Amino acid sequence: MDKIASAALALAFLCAGSSSGQVASSQLIEHSREYDGKSVEYRGELIGEPMRRGDHIWINVSDGGNAIGIWVRRSIMPVVRYFGSYSRRGDTVLVRGLFHKSCPQHGGDMDIHAEAVAPVVPGEPKRHPVKAASLAWAMGAFALAFPAFVLWRRRERFLGGT
């Protein structure tokens, strides 16, 4: 999906609105009874991997505090470039859907059944550069440990070990 189409979809999504506004995961967890059965908007990073289940997909969306499971029809799931992991920051999406404190369809788990999912910010690869100080410590530790290991092995052979 190109940038113009993504922006148009996000704009249409936001214009459609929601009765209860955007909520954080902590609000949903701490006030689950108040939100149960209501339409909510939830924004966060896609993390983990999508789990395909027939014509639906389970996705996990993290707002930085907690992750909420989202049940999405494949037909409304936008094209996703990245799901977050150690090596990638996942796409940020805005989800509008029905919140369940204890979903009877999904074993009593807390979830959101998505009515709309819109891309907000594309994900990207993460860099994890090695810090010079960490490398120096590691090399120093090896420089001390290797001779100690060699001496230990020689001592073991000298005393009759294997």
Buried (B, 14 or more C-beta within 10 A) or exposed (E): BEEEEBBEBBEEBBEEEBEBEBBBBEBBBEEBEEBBEEBBBBBBBBBBEBEEEEEBBBBBBBBEEBBBBBBBBEEEBBEBBBBBEEEBBBBBBBBBBBBBBEBEEBEEEBBBBBBBBBBBBBBEEEEEEEEEEEEEEEEEEEEEEEEEEEEEEEEEEEEEEE
